[in-house]
Amino acid sequence: MKRTTRHVTFMLALSLACTASAGFAQSGYPSKPIRLLVGFAPGGGTDLTARVLAQKLDETLRQRVIVDNRPGAGQIVASELAAKATADGYTLLMAAAGFAVNPALYQKLPFDSVRDFATIAMVARTPNVLVVSPALPARSVKDVIALARAKPGYLAYGSGGIGAPSHVSGALFAALAKVELTHVPYKGSGPAMIDLLSGQLLLSFPDLTVAMSHIKSGKIIALAVTTRERSELMASTPTIAESGLTGYDASSWFGVIGPARIPRPVIAQLNESINRILKSQDVRDMLATQGASAVGGSAEDFAATISTEIDKWKKLVASTGIKTE
């Protein structure tokens, strides 16, 4: 499917939501707690971002927003639950960047990543970062590449799951550096970070939200960020591209989506609430502390971003041969 066609499909999904009855629109949404699904275990970047947002939505909507962690299969488990939920706005998903990677990695998904979802709002972006255990004798990207070439397969990197940004960031690194790294998938970035901190893993490519505090404490060492440009939050840390792997570029994002055909008034209310929350300085500060930058924007903007991301990763997977194992 071409990007233009996919984008049109997203817009059609949004317009179909307008067919909701006037009675529903006047029913006083939300009138009961909202479930915000997270496809990873607690402690990772997606979970942390979801909890910041849920806390503020509680206050804004005057209704409980419950974070429901459903880890498994690179957020496919949670995504399927969201896709098949009643489209009334009471079951939402905090999607992470891997949501747009899965269509490239899996020939068959239990849902259509475009037609079965309605976008609501982008929440935040964050770079991933190549970090190593202090026990690993590597203090630069070139050091890591040299070690990997000397011992093919010896270096194992943990990720938040197959298809997660921390997975494809490592796979892209191995492909461009022409080295062999062993991928160890976890049910979220949090568990992977625990093993990195304990020395069970020697390197990883987590998003900055889960890595920032440990980098500051010196428990792990940041060698490079994965984005095309340096992060304002880590200005002294080089990019992987400028460290020798020309063309390297990967990042993480988080945003709220739900099942297709959520009534348009509900999407509009949620989008307005999320954008208002993201403009508050305390939320922006909380996200920055975790290494993330608030984004916001319209539901249509988010739909276009996901379309672009799906196309990007399909091309990358096809050219690099990244596998699901």
RAJOCOR-V799787 format. One record per residue. RES is the residue in one letter. SS is DSSP state (helix for helix, strand for strand, loop for the rest). NEAR is the number of other C-alpha atoms within 8 Angstrom. Layout:
RES;SS;NEAR / RES;SS;NEAR
//
This chain:
M;loop;4 / K;loop;6 / R;helix;9 / T;helix;6 / T;helix;8 / R;helix;11 / H;helix;11 / V;helix;8 / T;helix;10 / F;helix;13 / M;helix;10 / L;helix;8 / A;helix;13 / L;helix;13 / S;helix;9 / L;helix;8 / A;helix;12 / C;helix;9 / T;helix;8 / A;loop;9 / S;loop;6 / A;helix;6 / G;helix;6 / F;helix;7 / A;helix;12 / Q;loop;7 / S;loop;7 / G;loop;6 / Y;loop;7 / P;loop;9 / S;loop;7 / K;loop;7 / P;loop;10 / I;strand;13 / R;strand;11 / L;strand;14 / L;strand;14 / V;strand;18 / G;loop;17 / F;loop;17 / A;loop;15 / P;loop;9 / G;loop;11 / G;loop;15 / G;helix;12 / T;helix;12 / D;helix;13 / L;helix;12 / T;helix;11 / A;helix;12 / R;helix;9 / V;helix;11 / L;helix;10 / A;helix;12 / Q;helix;9 / K;helix;9 / L;helix;15 / D;helix;11 / E;helix;8 / T;helix;7 / L;helix;8 / R;loop;7 / Q;loop;12 / R;loop;9 / V;strand;12 / I;strand;9 / V;strand;11 / D;strand;8 / N;strand;11 / R;loop;12 / P;loop;14 / G;loop;12 / A;loop;9 / G;loop;17 / Q;loop;15 / I;helix;11 / V;helix;12 / A;helix;14 / S;helix;11 / E;helix;10 / L;helix;8 / A;helix;13 / A;helix;12 / K;loop;7 / A;loop;8 / T;loop;8 / A;loop;12 / D;loop;8 / G;loop;12 / Y;loop;11 / T;strand;15 / L;strand;14 / L;strand;13 / M;strand;14 / A;strand;14 / A;strand;10 / A;helix;12 / G;helix;12 / F;helix;14 / A;helix;13 / V;loop;14 / N;helix;10 / P;helix;12 / A;helix;11 / L;helix;12 / Y;loop;8 / Q;loop;6 / K;loop;4 / L;loop;8 / P;loop;5 / F;loop;7 / D;loop;8 / S;loop;9 / V;loop;8 / R;loop;10 / D;loop;10 / F;strand;14 / A;strand;14 / T;strand;12 / I;strand;15 / A;strand;15 / M;strand;14 / V;strand;13 / A;strand;14 / R;strand;12 / T;strand;13 / P;strand;15 / N;strand;17 / V;strand;15 / L;strand;13 / V;strand;13 / V;strand;14 / S;strand;14 / P;loop;8 / A;loop;6 / L;loop;7 / P;loop;6 / A;loop;9 / R;loop;8 / S;loop;9 / V;helix;12 / K;helix;8 / D;helix;10 / V;helix;10 / I;helix;10 / A;helix;8 / L;helix;10 / A;helix;14 / R;helix;9 / A;helix;6 / K;loop;8 / P;loop;10 / G;loop;9 / Y;loop;8 / L;loop;12 / A;strand;12 / Y;strand;14 / G;strand;17 / S;strand;19 / G;loop;20 / G;loop;16 / I;loop;10 / G;loop;13 / A;loop;14 / P;helix;16 / S;helix;16 / H;helix;16 / V;helix;10 / S;helix;12 / G;helix;13 / A;helix;10 / L;helix;11 / F;helix;10 / A;helix;11 / A;helix;9 / L;helix;9 / A;helix;8 / K;loop;6 / V;loop;11 / E;loop;9 / L;loop;14 / T;strand;9 / H;strand;10 / V;strand;8 / P;strand;11 / Y;loop;11 / K;loop;13 / G;loop;16 / S;helix;18 / G;helix;13 / P;helix;13 / A;helix;13 / M;helix;12 / I;helix;8 / D;helix;10 / L;helix;15 / L;helix;11 / S;helix;7 / G;loop;9 / Q;loop;7 / L;loop;13 / L;loop;13 / L;strand;13 / S;strand;15 / F;loop;15 / P;loop;16 / D;strand;15 / L;helix;14 / T;helix;14 / V;helix;16 / A;helix;12 / M;helix;11 / S;helix;8 / H;helix;9 / I;helix;11 / K;helix;7 / S;helix;7 / G;loop;7 / K;loop;10 / I;strand;12 / I;strand;11 / A;strand;11 / L;strand;13 / A;strand;14 / V;strand;15 / T;loop;16 / T;loop;14 / R;loop;10 / E;loop;5 / R;loop;11 / S;loop;10 / E;helix;5 / L;helix;6 / M;helix;7 / A;loop;8 / S;loop;4 / T;loop;11 / P;loop;11 / T;strand;13 / I;loop;15 / A;loop;12 / E;loop;8 / S;loop;11 / G;loop;8 / L;loop;11 / T;loop;7 / G;loop;6 / Y;loop;13 / D;loop;9 / A;loop;11 / S;strand;13 / S;strand;12 / W;strand;11 / F;strand;14 / G;strand;13 / V;strand;13 / I;strand;13 / G;strand;16 / P;strand;16 / A;loop;13 / R;loop;12 / I;loop;13 / P;loop;14 / R;helix;13 / P;helix;8 / V;helix;12 / I;helix;12 / A;helix;9 / Q;helix;8 / L;helix;9 / N;helix;12 / E;helix;8 / S;helix;11 / I;helix;13 / N;helix;11 / R;helix;8 / I;helix;11 / L;helix;13 / K;helix;9 / S;loop;8 / Q;helix;7 / D;helix;6 / V;helix;11 / R;helix;12 / D;helix;8 / M;helix;9 / L;helix;15 / A;helix;10 / T;helix;9 / Q;loop;12 / G;loop;13 / A;loop;13 / S;strand;10 / A;strand;11 / V;loop;9 / G;loop;11 / G;loop;9 / S;loop;10 / A;helix;12 / E;helix;9 / D;helix;8 / F;helix;14 / A;helix;12 / A;helix;9 / T;helix;8 / I;helix;9 / S;helix;12 / T;helix;9 / E;helix;10 / I;helix;12 / D;helix;10 / K;helix;8 / W;helix;11 / K;helix;12 / K;helix;8 / L;helix;8 / V;helix;12 / A;helix;8 / S;helix;6 / T;helix;8 / G;loop;6 / I;loop;10 / K;loop;6 / T;loop;7 / E;loop;2
//
